[in-house]
Amino acid sequence: MQTVEVYADITCPFTHVGLKRVVQHVSETSEPAEVVVRAWPLEWVNGAPLDIGAVLVKAAALTDQLGVDDFVGLRADAWPTSTIPTHDLPAPSGGTSAAVQADYDGGVARGVKGSPHFFVASDDFFCPTLDLGHDADGHLTARFDSDMLADFFSRIDAS
């Protein structure tokens, strides 16, 4: 069975778009594949939690430009102050979860570039679903990267 590992922040809009497509692809393949999600807390990478205002702008751009409905129900008043504790559970005693720390340390060792960063066998793909950029005014531009996604899916399918 093929294993697909992804280092991801659960609040990253790019992760939601990419991981949704990967999970759908894996569910439709004839050979089973396991998708393992590893913690890549962007609040550690960036030194601060993701700002809901910036997330809403990215989510709106992805919705408009890609025609996705991945962000239905996204609300500023329900945005977490941190992604480290698990939803509705207290933070682990002593601070950081050992599992989150282990994932983060493993991601650093593997050279994770951002969220989402996928690994299949010895190959790695940073955000293979999307071709992201900015227009002349600095606004986010996004399109599905069909060539990169096809290459990535072919690596998943090679067992």
Secondary structure, 3 states (H helix, E strand, C coil): CEEEEEEECCCCHHHHHHHHHHHHHHHHCCCCEEEEEEECCHHHHHCCCCCHHHHHHHHHHHHHHHCCCCCCCCCHHHCCCCCCCCCCCCCCCCCCCHHHHHHHHHHHHHCCCCCCEEEECCEEEECCCEEEEECCCCCEEEEECHHHHHHHHHHHHCC
